[in-house]
Amino acid sequence: MSNCYSEIMQASLEQARDAKAEAARIFSDLGRVVGIGIVKLGAGYALKVNLADEPNGFTVLPSEVDGVPTRVEFVGSVRKLEQSG
């Protein structure tokens, strides 16, 4: 019996950096991307993709890009804060 937690992909920081552009391309076809960052995941790194809205129920979001795990969060629209004066 396989334990899925022991089989989590581990990517280096360099791999995560290299995968960001491809992730932006892939996820922009699936929804409105408001940010892509790099986060720690176990002993390695993953991409954190912030989408403005959840895609329709039929859209499958990739769990990895170029061998780098992805974590997706639906954050709503991002806008500049108004300065109070």
Beta strands, then each sheet from edge to edge (+ up, - down):
strand 1: 33-41
strand 2: 44-51
strand 3: 64-65
strand 4: 68-74
sheet 1: 1+ 2- 4- 3+
end
